[in-house]
């Protein structure tokens, strides 16, 4: 009898965790060194330190945004569910960036790895160090295209439009090619 009760408690606990876990979408980018390897290493570290990455987009080679004289990027979106807060995820992703050689010397400068939180469930977070959904997501083809592949029907919590609709409204014409 006690075992049966324990099994129900575990089942109910797992259901509760599933309810309170947030869907998290990150965008990874690299334009220095072995770009593909940096994406792979970032995914491995996210899985190890935050949560198991459940889904990844294709890799896209993209023109630099904001500084045209930089090397091309590889970008990839990833999805996972997490019990961690958005601030915890930000802290850990910044640690991963440092571990993989990221140096923050200039805005939009070249980097071994960049990890941006695009969406954290349907939450809107506006704090000095963290804005979710990502402030420029809907204006950047290099972010929208990987998300379009992964979650076309995801609704942007602030704009109340799906990723598919946002992709149709994009005016950004920088090159984004699936590898």
Secondary structure, 3 states (H helix, E strand, C coil): CHHHHHHHHHHHHHHHHHHHCEEEEEEEEECCCCHHHHHHHHHHHHHHHCCCCCEECCCEEECCCCCCCCCCEEEEEEEEEECCCHHHHHHHHHHHHHHCCCCCCCCCCCCCCEEEEEEECCCCEEECCEEECCCCHHHCHHHHHHHHHHHCCCECCCCCCEHHHHHHHCCCCCCEEEC
